[in-house]
Amino acid sequence: MSSISTPPTTDSTSHITSYPRFIGRSLWLATEGSFGFYAWMTMLTALFLVGANAWAHQVAGGMISTHMTDHVSWGLYIANFTFMVGLAAGGVMMVIPAYLYHDRKMHDVVIIGELLAVSAIVMCLMFVVADLGRPDRFWHLIPGLGKFNFPISMLTWDVIVLNGYLVLNLHICGYLLYMRFLGRQPNPVWYVPFVMLSIVWAISIHTVTAFLYCGLGGRPFWNTALLAPRFLASAFVSGPSFIIVTMVLMKKLTSVQGLEQPIATLTKIIRVTILINLLMVASELFTEFYTGGTHVSSAKYLFFGLHGKTALVPWTWTAIGLNITAACLFLWPGLLSPKFRLLLVAACLMAFVGTWIEKGMGLIIPGFIPSTLHEVVEYVPSMLEWKVSVGVWAFGLMVFTIAIKAALPTLRQPAQSTDT
Amino acid sequence: MTTINERPEAGNRELPIVENFSRRAAVKGGFATLGAAAFVAAISPLRHAAQNTSAAEFLQKHYTELSDEQKADVIARLEAETKKNYGAEVTIGDDRPIPGTKFVYAINLSVCNGNGKCVEACHKENNHDRATHQSYIRIVEMPKGTLDMEQGSTTYTGVVPKDDKFYLPVQCQQCDEPPCVDVCPVKATWKEEDGIVVVDYNWCIGCRYCEAACPYHARRFNWKKPEVPADQVNPDQSYLSNRIRPVGVVEKCTYCLHRTRRGRLPACLEACPTGARVFGNILDEDSNIRWILDNKRVYILKEELGTKPAFFYYFD
């Protein structure tokens, strides 16, 4: 019998020995599973390797192998990055009911949202690195080592808030899991303040990411005060949608109990946020099209095409169709009935994909079309960009799967109300 | 026999007891090794990229932090690399701003006829990639009666000037409030004392935020390694301007600082057959450019954005 799977027997064990054992046991647990689990992880590994290979080719040969140009200088990577920030922030919709409204059931499973935040931020950072022309000079961005243009450049703010959010969530999850491993009651002093901070921080990551775009006067499509609120509203659709699907899967695949009520709470949250999001889209559209003039060109391109160029139009209407259908489904009270479980999952997936299009390609690309000299140069991602993006998603899902697996023992035995 | 949770009152099931631990550990270890090996194989193209980056280049400091000695080393290295990679003997200067100078540019839109000689001169002077016909200047062919670029075209062909058109060349406006400089996360681009906005090509990380921020489409990214035949390389180079740029970094018009800081005129001006282009030091009260800005009807591109260009358009 190995020491890896043996937890310490007394509290007096030094952290120096028990922490590595905790990591080891978590890793061991996370790699235990059924045939289906191994098949899933193998598939993700294969996809990740394809992405890694594509990225290596991109670095070696230059970004000419993407379809980005000086006209559309950001593409699929930054689109995914933006969406991912929302997914990371969306996890907070579990934290708020759990800690601010003392929803017991949500509190028991809140770690799912925090682990999603960790995985999504990892994907964010990978997408940013994938977009860099010189990833070898990444160290220029490290405060102290490089030359950090803080506080002027919004990108430096983003570096700070994203990494800060990652560290916060790693600390919260790591602390709770470690205490569980030691068989101790977590001390609220060591995590509740951080949880409260993470709520504010979650709002900040998406606000700062919106400020990246909306502060650019030369890009009228992004230059709107509504961008940050819209980002948040859509984040609170995509995040909870992803978590609901995760929970439905966990109900099927694991013995975790007490997921029904959190699913209902999240569904009720989406009911509101999806409508707020649609309202803001409508408000934006009215302002653009009723006013008219040249600053509406990007919106025209997005919805109807410009000068016969229509590459984004099918995407846009797909997103609108998905979002509206999902909104109608969420408004229907019957959706929460267990016999319509599949419909709930479908509604979540529709909202998720709809948001991905709307806040990904639908947000980034029209910012560049027409260009600042009003040229219309279209962009369709290259195969290499798709490979890299799929690779990053696969890696993120791997991180998420492993993290959930490691947290399963905690989730199986809901805490006897850790904060009294 | 182990339990994960030491609290007996929880009544939880113990962790499944791991049978044949060492065998399973070996299998997992085997797969982990396999995965790691596959990963190394997958990213092997990076070796090629690594060969092109020397340790000295990787560790090079920001331009403003280099001592004179370090600058000399860097420049010697860059000259040697140009010799090795392009087969061309070049001299790379380190041209600094002339005190008491603020360069501004003006174009007479009544005279410019869209012949495109400036675009071509820029292409050659600045050692742009030949295959992509890169240049820092774009000319918008505009219908008379509007200044709305939405109605213009940058891809016009045929004999110029056309009767119903006028021509609007656009290049870096060397703004006094440059949005591109503000957004750069690593200070790889900055405005020098003579007003020229420059890029340290050896510090830029290639995030292209500046390209998104610029309202004038003035910046270019090196999507691939620039290719210039040895006999076409302009050997008269400067660190902050027309030396051949590395792949993966952003570049821009520098008012030909390798010429203008040595008392010459920008290449685009010298190439212009119409005399539409005027360049000079706005701090010099007797200069031609000062007279034009004082006496002509002057138009500033996208003035409403508050970028305060050091670039002016005027009409007769």
Interface residues (C-beta under 8 A of the other chain):
Chain A: M1 S2 S5 T6 P7 T9 R25 W28 L29 T31 E32 T45 L49 V50 A52 N53 W55 A56 H57 V59 A60 G61 G62 M63 I64 T66 M68 T69 D70 H71 S73 W74 V128 D131 L132 G133 R134 P135 D136 R137 F138 H140 L141 G146 K147 F148 N149 I152 S153 M154 L155 T156 V159 R180 F181 G183 L212 Y213 L216 G217 G218 R219 T294 S297 G367 F368 P370 S371 T372 L373 H374 E375 P409 R412 Q413 Q416
Chain B: M1 T2 T3 I4 N5 E6 R7 A10 N12 L15 P16 V18 F21 S22 A25 K28 G35 A38 F39 A42 I43 S44 P45 L46 H48 A49 T53 F58 H62 R138 V140 D148 M149 E150 G152 T154 T155 V170 P179 D182 V183 C184 P185 V186 K187 A188 W203 C204 I205 G206 C207 R208 Y209 E211 A212 A213 C214 P215 Y216 H217 R219 R220 F221 N222 W223 K224 K225 P246 V247 G248 V249 V250 K302 L305 G306 T307
